Amino acid sequence: MAIDTATAPASAAGRSEKAPKRGRRPSSLLTVLTWILAIGFFSPVIWMVMTSFKQESAAASNPPTFFFEPTLDQYRAVLEAGAGSYFLNSLIATGVSTLLVIVLAVPASYALSIRPVKKTQDVLFFFISTKMLPVVAVIMPIYVIAGQLKVLDNIWTLVVLYTAMNLPIAIWMMRSFFEEVPGEVLEAAQMDGAGLLKTMRTILMPMVAPGLAATALICVIFAWNEFFFALNLTAAKAATTPVFLVSQMTSEGLFLAKLSAASVLASLPVVLAGWIAQKQLVRGLSMGAVK
C-alpha cells in the first residue's frame, strides 16, 4: 500500500507536467497561422513598396523581378510632378474637417448620452441615416449649389463636405464613449460645485480621451481617402491626393513604379498618425468591451 500511495502522486505529477506540453503545440500552430495570414494580407503593401524602388521596366516585367537595384527616381518624378500641392490640399481638408467634427461631435454626443431628452433615438437614427444615402445620389445637387455659390474647385467646399460626412459617425462613437463614464463621477463633480464647462474640461475629456483619439483617427482616414467629392468638385487648385494618384495612370507608357511611389507617399501620413496614436487608439476601441 505504501508503494501505491507513493506512485500515485508521482504519476499525477507526471501527468500535470505533461499537460502543458500538449497544450503548447496548438498554441504554436495558431501563432504560425496568424503570422502567415498577417503576411498574406500585408504582402500587397510590401510589393507596392518594393515596386516604388524599381525602374518602370523592372516593375512591368513578367515574371516579376525580385532582385533589382533600388532607385529613388520614381519618388523624384512624383515630387517633380507637383505632388506637394495635392498633399497640402489633403492636409488642409483632412485636418480642418476633423477638428470641426470633434468640436461639433463632443457637445452633441454629450447631450445625447449624459443629458438625453425625448426622441433621442429618433435623432440618432436621423444622424446615421444620412450615411445610408449613396454619395452619387447627392453629387448633382451639391455640384449645382457649389456652382451657384462659385465655390467649385475650392478646398473649403471639401472641408464642409468632409465635416458633414464624418459628423454622424463621430457622434455615434463619442456617444458610446460618454456612456461609459460612471454617473457617480458626474454627481460628485456637481456636488462639488463644478459647472458644465469645468466638468467637461477636467473630468469628462480626460476620461474619454482614448475614444476621442480613436474617433479623430477614423475621421482622418475617411477624409484623407475620400475620392468621389474631390474628383467631381475640384480641378487644379483644390484637388487632393487621391485625385493625384489617379492622374498617374496613363494610357501611354509604363506607370506602375511611379504610381507605387505616389501611393507610398500618400499612405505615410495616415500610417504615421495611426502609429503615433496607437496606444490611445487601442484603448479607445476597447472601451466598453469589458464590463
N, C-alpha and C positions, 0 to 999 in steps of 0.2 A: 504493500500500500504506500510506503514511503517513496518507493521508486515512481509510482504512478503520479503521486502529487507533485513530485519534483519535475517529472517530464511534462506534465500538463501546462504549468506556467511557461516552461521553455518553449513548448510548441505554440502556445498562444502568443508569446513574444515574437517567435519566428514569423507567425502569420501577420502580426502587426507591423513587423519590419518590412515584409514583402508587399504589404498592401499599397504603400505609397509608390513603390516601383512600378506596380501595374498601372497606376494612375498617371505616371509620367508620360507614357508613350502616346496616349490620345492627346494629351496637352501639347506635346512636341509636334505631333502631326497637325494639330489645329493651328499652331503657330506658323508652321511651314506653309500650310494652305493659305493662311491670312497674308503672308508675305508674297506668295505667288499672285494672289488676287490683287493686292495693292500694286505690285509692279505691273501687272497686266493693265490695270486701269490707268496707271501713270505713264505707261510706255508711249502713248501718243505725244505727251508733253516732252518726254526725253527725246523722242525722234524729232520733234519740232526744234528743240534747242540745238541738236546736232546739225540739222539741216541749215540752221541760220549761220553756221560757221563754214558752210561749203560754198564752192563755186556753183553757178547755175547748172553747168554741165554735169557736175557730180550729183547735184540734188535731183536731176531728172533722169539719172542713169537707171537702166533696167538690165540686170538685177541691181538692187540698191547697193550703194557704196558705204561700207562700214569703216574703212580705213582711208583717211584723206588728210590733207594738210590744212589745218584750220586757218581761216582768214576773217578779217573784220570788214571786208569790202562791202558786204551786204548792209551792215549797220551804218557805214558811212553813206551808202546810197540812200538809205531810209532817211537819215538826218538831212542830207542834201536835198531830198525831195520835199522838204517843208513839213516834216512830221511834228516839229516843235509847236507850231501854231495849233494844230489839231489837238495835241496833248494838252496845251494850255486851255483850249476851249472845254475839253472834257474835265479838267481840274476845276475850272470855274463853275461849270454847270453841276458837277457832282458835289463839290464842297458847299456851295451856297444852298443848293436844294436840300442837302442832308441837314445842314444847320437849321433851315426853315422848318423842315419836317420835325426835328427834335423839339424846337421851340413851340410848335403848334401841338404836337402829339402829347407832350408831357401834361399840360393842363387838361387836355381833353380826356386822356386816359385816367387821370386822377379823378375827374368828375364822374366818369362812367364806372369807376371801380370802388372808390372810397366814399364818394358822395353821390350815389346813384339816385335817380328820380324815376318817375313813371315813364313808361315807354322806352326804357334804356335798351332793352333787347331790340326794339324796332330801330333805334338809332344805330346800334351795332350792325344790324343786318343791312341797313342802308349803306353804311360805310363799306362793308365787304362786297356788297352787290355791285359797286362801281368797278370792281376788279373782274366781274363776270362779263362785262361788255367787251367784245373784241375791239382792239385798237383800230383795225381797219374800218370799223363802222363809224368812227368818230373823226377820222382824219379829214374828211371833206369839209364838215362844218368848221373844224379848227383851222383848216387852211384858208377858208373863206374869211373867217373872222380875223385871222392874223393878217391877211392881205388887206382887209378894210382898215385895220389899225396901222398898217405899214410896219409891221414887226416881223415880217418874214426874213429869214437869214439873220436872226438876232439871237444872241446867246441867252438873253434874259427871257425870251419866249420858252426856250428849253428849260430854264430854271423853274418857271411857273409850272410847266407840264410835268417835270420830274417830281416837283413837290406834290402836285395833285396825284401823281401816280403812286408814290410811296407812302403818302399820309395814311390811307386806310390800313395798310399792313402794320405801320408803326403804331397806330392807336391800338390795334388788337394785341400786338406783342407787349407794349408797355402796360396795357390794362392787366394782362396776366401777371406781369411782374409786380405791379402795385397791389394786386390781390394777395400776394404772398407776404405782405407786410403785416405783422400782428396788430390787431386793433388795440391791444393794450398799450403798445408803444405810442400810438397817436393819442389815446386817452390820457396817458401820463404827461405828454407834452402839452395837451390842452389844460390839464390841471395846473401845470407849472406856469401857465400864462403865455405860452408861445403862440404867436399868431400864425396865420396860414403861410405867409411867405417864409417866416423863420422855420416853421415845421418842414416846409418843402426843402429849404436850403440846408438845414443842419441835420435833419433826421431822414426824410424820405429819399432824397437824392443819393446820399452815401449808401443807403441800403439797396437801392435799385441800380447802382452804378454798373454792375456787370450786365444787367439786362439792357441798360441804356447803350453800353458799348456794342452788345450783340445787335440791337436794333439799328444803330448807326452804321455798323459794318454791312448789314444786309441792304440798307438803303444805298450805301456807296456802291455795292456790287451791281444792284439793279440799275442805278443811274449811269454808272460807267459803261455798262454793257448795252445800254439802250440803243437801238439802231433805227427803228421804224420812224419815229418822230424826227430824229436827226437827218435821216435820208430825205424825207419829204418836205421838211420845213426849212432846211438850210441849203446853202450853195457853196460859197467860197469863204465867207467871213466867219461863220459860226459852225462850220462842220466839225464834228467830233472824231475821236479816234476810230470807232467802228466804221465810219464813212471812209476814213483814210485807208483802212485795211482793205476794204472792197476796191478802192481805186488802184490798188497794187496788182489786181488780177486783170491782165490784159489778154487780148486775143492774138497778140503778136509777140513772139519771143518767149523766153523762159522767165518765170517769176517765182518759182517755189522757194528758193533760198531767200530772196528779198522779202517775200510775204512772211516767211518764218521769222526773219529778223524783226519785222514790224510787229508781229504777233507777240514775240518775246518782250519787246519794249512795252507793248500795250498791256501785257499781263503783270508787269513788275509792280506798278502802284498798288493794285489790289492784293497781290501776294504779300507785299511789304506791310500793308495795312493789317491784313489778317495775322501776319507773324508778330507784329508789334502788340496787337490786342488779343493774342491767343488765350492768355490766362483769363482775361475778363470775358472773352467770348465763350469759353468752356463753362465758366461759372454762370454766365447769363443764360445759355441754352439749357443748362441743367437745373435752373431754378424751378422749384415745384415738382421735380421728378421724384424726390424722396420726401415722403411725409413723415 
